[in-house]
């Protein structure tokens, strides 16, 4: 429990027998941040508002791994900067927003966009002509994937997907709409 705004530092030092990861959660289970290198040593350093938080250590591998967990807290005002929702406006234009910042502040927003290949409609039609079902699988938000400058809706079916293996982020269609 953090009673007032504080800079917290969590560190684990493992014996190297297996990979350890460190996660920091809000009391509602939402992940705040994590440290997930492929070693048994991890660290989280962040500023937290007064609330209840939980730390979780995950171990991977077949060997039991002993570790030490350190916790340190220093009073510090956690500035929260409200920014306009530039991401939403960019997504409606078919772009993905990438926020750039340092020292805990957003300093800029980069807009990244893909375009549909000129022959995409013909390619999809040819595949359908061969009796194949065609689906668009993307990591983009639906608002980005379905914008007019990128849209192949009408050529390709939308398929709801589920994360089959969260650790590997493997996407598998759950049905053909």
C-alpha positions in Angstrom: 0.0 0.0 0.0 1.3 3.4 -1.0 0.0 6.1 1.4 1.2 9.1 -0.6 2.7 9.8 -4.0 6.0 7.9 -4.0 8.8 6.8 -6.3 9.0 3.0 -5.8 11.8 0.7 -6.7 11.4 -3.1 -6.8 14.3 -5.4 -7.7 14.6 -9.1 -7.8 17.9 -11.0 -7.9 17.6 -14.6 -8.8 20.1 -17.4 -8.6 20.1 -17.8 -12.4 18.5 -21.3 -12.4 15.5 -20.0 -14.4 14.0 -16.8 -16.0 12.2 -14.6 -13.5 9.8 -11.7 -14.4 8.5 -8.9 -12.2 5.0 -7.4 -12.6 3.3 -4.4 -10.8 -0.5 -4.5 -10.6 -3.2 -2.1 -9.4 -5.6 -3.6 -6.8 -8.1 -4.2 -9.6 -5.6 -6.5 -11.4 -4.6 -4.0 -14.1 -0.9 -4.3 -15.0 0.9 -1.0 -14.4 4.4 -2.0 -15.6 6.6 -5.1 -15.8 10.2 -6.1 -16.2 10.5 -9.2 -18.4 14.1 -9.8 -19.6 15.3 -13.3 -20.2 17.3 -13.3 -16.9 16.6 -13.9 -13.3 17.3 -10.3 -12.4 14.6 -7.7 -12.9 13.8 -4.1 -11.7 10.8 -1.7 -11.8 11.2 1.9 -10.9 8.1 4.1 -11.2 6.1 6.8 -9.5 2.8 5.7 -7.9 -0.2 7.6 -6.6 -1.6 6.7 -3.2 -3.4 3.3 -3.5 -3.0 -0.4 -3.1 -0.7 -2.3 -5.5 0.6 -5.8 -5.9 3.9 -7.2 -7.1 4.1 -10.6 -8.7 7.1 -12.7 -9.6 6.7 -15.2 -12.4 9.2 -18.0 -12.9 9.9 -19.8 -16.2 11.8 -23.0 -16.8 12.0 -26.3 -15.1 14.4 -25.4 -12.3 13.4 -23.9 -9.0 14.9 -20.5 -8.7 15.6 -18.8 -5.4 15.5 -15.0 -5.4 15.6 -11.9 -3.2 13.0 -9.2 -3.6 14.0 -5.6 -2.6 11.5 -2.7 -2.2 12.3 0.9 -1.7 10.0 3.9 -1.5 10.8 7.7 -1.6 8.2 10.5 -1.3 7.8 12.2 -4.7 5.0 14.0 -6.4 3.7 11.9 -9.3 2.7 14.4 -12.0 0.0 13.1 -14.3 -0.2 15.0 -17.5 -3.5 14.9 -19.4 -3.0 14.9 -23.1 -5.6 15.3 -25.8 -6.6 12.0 -27.4 -4.4 12.5 -30.5 -4.4 8.7 -31.0 -8.1 8.6 -31.6 -8.0 11.3 -34.3 -5.0 9.7 -36.0 -6.7 6.2 -35.9 -9.7 7.7 -37.7 -7.3 8.9 -40.4 -5.9 5.4 -40.8 -2.7 6.0 -38.8 -1.4 4.4 -35.6 -0.2 6.8 -32.9 3.1 6.2 -31.3 3.7 8.4 -28.2 7.3 9.4 -27.6 8.5 10.8 -24.3 11.1 10.8 -21.5 11.2 11.8 -17.8 7.6 10.7 -17.4 6.2 13.1 -20.0 4.8 12.7 -23.4 6.9 14.9 -25.7 5.4 14.1 -29.1 3.2 11.8 -31.1 4.3 10.0 -34.2 1.8 8.9 -36.9 2.6 5.6 -38.7 0.5 4.4 -41.6 0.5 1.6 -44.1 -1.2 1.7 -47.4 -3.0 -1.1 -49.3 -1.1 -2.3 -52.3 -2.6 -1.1 -55.6 -3.4 -4.6 -56.8 -4.9 -5.8 -53.5 -8.5 -6.0 -54.8 -7.4 -8.0 -57.8 -5.3 -10.3 -55.7 -8.1 -11.0 -53.2 -10.6 -11.6 -56.1 -8.2 -14.1 -57.6 -7.8 -15.9 -54.3 -11.6 -16.0 -53.9 -11.8 -17.3 -57.5 -9.7 -20.2 -56.5 -12.3 -21.0 -53.7 -10.2 -19.7 -50.9 -11.5 -17.7 -47.9 -9.5 -14.5 -47.4 -9.1 -12.8 -44.0 -7.3 -9.7 -42.9 -5.2 -10.3 -39.7 -3.7 -7.2 -38.3 -2.3 -5.9 -35.1 -3.8 -2.5 -35.8 -7.0 -1.2 -34.1 -10.1 -1.9 -36.2 -10.5 1.9 -36.6 -7.1 1.9 -38.3 -7.5 -1.2 -40.3 -10.9 -0.2 -41.6 -10.2 3.4 -42.7 -11.0 4.3 -46.3 -7.3 4.7 -47.3 -6.5 1.2 -46.0 -9.8 -0.6 -46.1 -10.2 -3.8 -47.9 -13.6 -4.3 -46.2 -15.9 -5.8 -48.8 -13.0 -7.7 -50.3 -12.0 -9.6 -47.1 -14.0 -11.0 -44.3 -13.5 -9.6 -40.8 -12.8 -12.5 -38.3 -13.0 -12.1 -34.6 -9.7 -13.4 -33.1 -8.6 -14.6 -29.7 -5.2 -14.8 -28.2 -4.5 -18.5 -28.1 -1.2 -18.3 -26.3 -0.8 -14.9 -24.6 2.9 -15.4 -23.9 3.4 -15.9 -27.7 0.7 -13.5 -28.8 -0.5 -16.1 -31.4 -3.7 -15.0 -33.0 -6.1 -17.7 -34.2 -9.4 -17.0 -35.9 -12.4 -18.1 -33.8 -14.8 -18.1 -36.6 -15.3 -17.1 -40.2 -18.0 -14.3 -40.1 
